[in-house]
Amino acid sequence: MEQFLAIIIAKYNYWLYVVLMMIGFYAMIGKRNLVKKLIGMNIFQTAIILMFVSAGAKYGAKIPILNKHEVLEHGVRAAQVVNPLPHVLMLTAIVVSVSVTGVALAILQRIYREYGTLEEDEILEKLGR
């Protein structure tokens, strides 16, 4: 039991990300207001980005800028260098997330002008479904 508890405490950040993901997922599925759904999607995306950045970190590792002479003499010690790929991919994900949020807000503004509400049930009712 103590070993199980030690594993859970050691990975507390991943548990936090799972909680954030579930909050975002609940907001996307359980809420009827379209703005709340969008906020839930942003929370979900942020949790995933934080999880990947956290997974890409290494304690005590160097940045991936290597000296040419050192590499030729000793080679690259991959265990001592941080892999930049997860961080670069998540930077791209942040840009995509901001873009999607901007487009979604513009669409929500258009929906509000057209139907006078952002409640999913009322919009469906006005559509005759």
matplotlib code that plots the C-alpha trace (Angstrom):
import matplotlib.pyplot as plt

x = [0.0, 2.8, 4.5, 1.3, 0.8, 4.4, 3.9, 0.7, 2.5, 5.5, 3.3, 1.0, 1.2, -0.3, -3.2, -3.8, -3.8, -6.3, -8.6, -8.3, -9.1, -12.2, -13.4, -13.0, -14.7, -17.6, -18.0, -18.0, -20.5, -22.6, -23.2, -25.8, -24.4, -22.0, -19.6, -19.3, -18.6, -15.8, -14.3, -14.4, -12.6, -9.9, -9.4, -9.2, -6.6, -4.6, -4.4, -3.2, -0.5, 0.7, 0.8, 3.0, 5.3, 5.7, 6.4, 9.1, 11.0, 14.1, 15.7, 19.3, 19.4, 21.0, 19.4, 19.8, 22.4, 25.6, 29.2, 30.5, 33.9, 32.4, 30.0, 32.8, 35.0, 32.5, 29.3, 25.9, 24.7, 21.0, 20.1, 21.7, 19.9, 16.3, 14.3, 12.9, 10.2, 7.4, 7.9, 7.9, 4.8, 3.0, 4.0, 2.3, -0.7, -1.0, -1.1, -3.8, -5.8, -5.8, -6.8, -9.6, -10.8, -10.9, -12.8, -15.2, -15.9, -16.6, -19.0, -20.7, -21.1, -22.8, -25.1, -26.1, -27.0, -29.0, -30.9, -30.6, -29.2, -26.3, -28.2, -28.1, -31.7, -33.2, -31.2, -32.4, -36.0, -35.8, -34.4, -37.5, -35.7]
y = [0.0, 2.4, 1.7, 2.4, 5.7, 6.7, 6.1, 8.3, 11.1, 11.0, 11.5, 14.1, 16.4, 13.7, 13.2, 17.0, 16.8, 14.0, 16.0, 19.1, 16.9, 15.5, 19.0, 20.1, 16.9, 17.4, 21.0, 19.9, 17.1, 18.2, 21.9, 23.3, 26.8, 27.0, 29.4, 27.0, 24.2, 26.3, 27.0, 23.3, 22.5, 25.1, 23.5, 20.1, 21.3, 23.0, 19.9, 17.9, 20.5, 20.6, 16.8, 16.6, 19.4, 17.7, 14.3, 15.9, 17.4, 15.7, 16.7, 17.6, 17.4, 20.0, 22.0, 20.5, 22.9, 20.9, 21.8, 20.4, 19.5, 17.8, 15.7, 14.6, 13.6, 12.0, 11.6, 12.6, 11.4, 11.3, 10.6, 14.0, 16.1, 17.2, 16.2, 19.4, 17.7, 17.5, 21.2, 22.3, 20.2, 21.7, 25.2, 24.4, 23.1, 26.3, 28.3, 26.0, 26.2, 30.0, 30.0, 27.5, 29.6, 32.7, 31.1, 29.5, 32.8, 34.4, 31.6, 31.9, 35.6, 34.9, 32.2, 34.7, 37.3, 34.8, 33.0, 35.4, 32.8, 30.5, 27.8, 24.6, 23.5, 26.8, 26.9, 23.3, 24.3, 27.3, 25.0, 22.8, 19.7]
z = [0.0, 0.9, -2.4, -4.3, -2.4, -3.1, -6.9, -6.8, -4.9, -7.2, -10.2, -8.7, -11.7, -14.0, -11.6, -11.8, -15.6, -15.5, -13.2, -15.5, -18.5, -16.8, -15.8, -19.5, -20.7, -18.4, -19.5, -23.2, -22.6, -19.7, -20.3, -22.7, -23.1, -26.2, -24.5, -21.5, -24.0, -25.6, -22.2, -21.4, -24.7, -23.8, -20.3, -22.0, -24.5, -21.8, -19.7, -22.6, -23.5, -19.8, -19.8, -22.9, -21.7, -18.3, -20.0, -22.1, -19.1, -17.6, -14.4, -14.6, -18.4, -20.7, -23.4, -26.9, -28.1, -28.6, -29.1, -32.4, -31.1, -28.0, -30.1, -32.5, -29.6, -27.2, -29.2, -28.0, -24.6, -25.2, -21.6, -20.6, -23.3, -23.3, -26.3, -27.8, -29.9, -27.4, -26.5, -30.1, -30.9, -27.9, -29.0, -32.3, -30.4, -28.4, -31.7, -33.1, -29.8, -29.9, -33.5, -33.0, -30.0, -32.1, -34.9, -32.4, -30.7, -34.1, -34.9, -31.5, -32.1, -35.4, -33.8, -31.1, -33.7, -35.7, -32.8, -29.9, -27.6, -27.0, -25.3, -27.3, -26.5, -27.5, -30.8, -31.6, -30.8, -33.1, -35.8, -35.4, -34.1]

ax = plt.figure().add_subplot(projection="3d")
ax.plot(x, y, z, "-o")
ax.set_aspect("equal")
plt.show()
